[in-house]
Amino acid sequence: MSIPLVLISLSAFGADEVRRDGQRRYAELALEAGADGFEVRGELLSNPAAELPALASLAQTRGAARVYSSPEGLWHMDGTLALEALERALQHTALLGAPRLKMSIGGYAGPEGLTLLTRRLAETRVELLIENDQTESAGTLPALRRFFADAQAAGLRLPMTFDMGNWHWQGEDPLQAAQAFSTGVGYVHCKGVQRLPAKWVAVPLMESAAPWRAVLRTLPAAVPRAIEYPLQGDDLVAVTRAEVALLRRLETQR
């Protein structure tokens, strides 16, 4: 059995810490801990023109996989295609030298813009991954079913980034979602969750209140996984190495 690549979403090390120290430092830490690559977070960049080429150089030197994550949605909330957000994301992905770009559908409300999106993506080698976020318009089963059906009807096949934890923010069942979308998943965000009195929070898988084992078993075995839950501790390399090893061990137990 081939073990899928394990990446670290660099936000896992804490937004404040990553903004302060820069994503390259944490990308190096992730690779030192045995990860196969890293996901760069657009919302944590302070100087993309300088930071992204430096991260690209690190990845090339170390043979690391990388994904660029844009914090912007593909559609404005009025239902129009957010071309400026797409172009910004594609530019950043190119600076990173990443083959894959992750975005949410934002305010998608219908097929307007799909033809234009198809044309633009045909001009690039970047693979666009659609993530379920924590919003009603882009993070529920009905919204994403509608989008993927419309995209397929338009001849546009986009793999999904399946975030295991985000479904809870909209009261959705992650196992039902895994069953619905499994065949189209190309990337998995591994995230445990717990419910606090006022909100859901992300936690390591072993602390999760959700059926994460069943969800992982339902999703494709060969696609990359990314850790997107908090990685904290006095020895961050050791903590990260243990979590990477956990994901790899889980795949051998399918």
N, C-alpha and C positions, 0 to 999 in steps of 0.2 A: 504493500500500500504506500503510495506517495503521500508525504505529509505536506499540506499546503504551506505557503509562505506565511510567516507571522511578522506583522508590522506593528509599530507603536505609533498611535496618534499622539503627536507631541503635546497636545493639550492635556494628556493624561498626567503630566508632571506638574500641573497647576498653572493657570493662566498668569497669575502675578509673577511666579518664578520664571516662566518662559519669556514673558515680556521683558523682565529685568535682565536675564542672562543671555537671551537670544536662543533661537531654535537650533542653531548649529551645535551648541553645547549639549543639548538634550538628544539630538540626533546621534552624536558621537557616543553618548551614554547608552542609548538604545542598542547601537551596534556592538558596543563592548559587552553588553548583557546577552548577546546572542541573537538578537532580532535580525530578521532578513532584510529589514528596511524600515522606512518611517513615512508617516503622513504629515505633510507640512500644512499648518493651519493659517489660512489667509488673515483671519481676525487677529492673529498674534504677531503679525509682521509690522515692524515700525518703518523699515526702509527696504521694500521689496527689491528694488534695483540692485542693492548691495547684498542682501541676505540670500536671495534665491540662487544667484550664481555660486555663492560660497557653499550652499547646501548641495547644489548640483555637482560641484567639484568633489565634495566629500563622498557623495553617492557613487560617482564614477570611479574614484580611487578605491573604494571598498566593495564595489560590485553590489551595491545595495538597491533594492527596489524602492520606488517612491511614488507617492500619490499626492496630488495637490487638492486641498479642500477649500472651496470657496464658501464664504459665509453668506453670499448673496443668492437669492432665488432666481430661477430662469424666467419667471413671469412676474410682472408687477401685480399689485393687488387689484388693479383695474382690468386684469386679464390680458394685457399686451405683453409681447415678448420683450424681456429686458436685455436688449442687444448690447447695451453698454456694459452690463454686468458680465455677459457671456464673453465679450471681447477682452475685458479686464482679466477674467479667469483664464482664458486661453493664453493671453500674454504671460501671465504669471506661471502657468504650467510650462510654457516654452522656456522661460528663464530657469525653471527648476530642471528642465530636461526630463520631465515626467511623462510617461505614456498614458497616464490616466488622470482624469479630472472628476472630482465629485461635487455635485450641486444638488439642491432640492428644486422642486418645481415651483416653489413660491406661491404666487396667486393664480396658478393655472385654473382656467374656467371653461376651456373649450379648445377646439383645434386651431384657433387663430395663432399663427406664428410657427406651426409645425413644419410647413413647407420651407419657410425661411431658415429655420433651425437645421433642417435636413441638408439644405444647400451649404450652409456655413460649415457644418461638420464634415461634409464631403471634401472640403478644402484643407482639412487638417488630418494628421495621423493620430491625434489625441482621441482616446476613447472616453466618452462621457458616461459617467455613472450617476444614476438618480437615487438619492437617499430619501428615506422617510425621516422627516424631521419631527419636531415636537408641536407642530401647529395643525390646526384643523384642515387648512387648505392643502397641506403637503405631508401630513403625517397620519392619515386615516386610511383604512382599507377602501372605502368608496372612492375617495379622491384619487388614490394611486391606481386602483383598478381602472377608473375612467381614463386616466392619463395613459397608461400602458396600452389600453385598447385603442385609444385614438392614435397613439404613436404607431402601433402596428398597422392600423388601417391606412396610415399615411406612408407606409413603407419604411418606417424608422424603428429600428430595433436597438433599444438602449438597455444595457444590463443594469441591475439594481444593486445599490449598496444597502444591505439589509442591516439596520441598526436594531439589535435585539432589545434594547431598553427603551427606545424612544416611543414605542407604541403605548406605553403606560401613561404618558402625559396626556393622551387623548382618550384614555379609557378603553383602548383596544387590546385584544388578546394576541400576544406575540406568537403563540403556537398556531392559532388560526391564520395569522398573517404569513407565517413560514410555510404553511400548507398551501396558501393561495399563491405565493410568489416564488416558491422554491426554484422552479425551473428557469426563472429569469435572473436569479441572483448571481452576481459576478464578484462580490466583495462583501465581507461580513464585518460589521462593527460589533465586537464583543463587549457587552456592558451588562453588569448586574444592577439591580435596582432595589431600593427599600422605600417604604412609605413613611414619611415623617408626618406629624399632625397637619401641616399646611401644604406639603409638597412632596413630590417624588425626588429622590436623589440617586445619583450613580454610585455604585459600590463595586468592589471586586466580585467576580463571579461566585466565589465560594461563600460570600456573605449575602448573596441575592435571595430575595423572597419570590422570585419568578422561576418558572420551569425551564431554566436555561439549558439544562442537559437535553431535554426533549426538543427544544428549539434547534440546538446545534445538530442533533441527529437528523432533523428534518431537512436542514439546509445542505446544499451540495458539498461533497467532501473535498473537492479539489481546489476550490477558490480561496484566495488569500483571506486571512483573518487579521484584524487590527485590534489591539487592546485600546479601548477608549474609556476605561474606568480609572479612578485615581490610583496612581503609583506613588506611595509615600513611605518614608522611613529614613532612619539614620544612614543606612547603606542602600542608596537607590539602585546601584548596580545589582546588588544581591536580590533586592525586592523584584526588580524588573526581570532578572534572569529566572527567578522562581515562577513568575507569571507566564513568561514565554514557554518555559518547560511544561507548565500545566496545560496550556493550549495544545502543545504538541502531543502530550500524553493522552489527552482526551481524544485526539483524532485516531490514535492507535487502538482506542477502546470502542470505536463505533461498531 
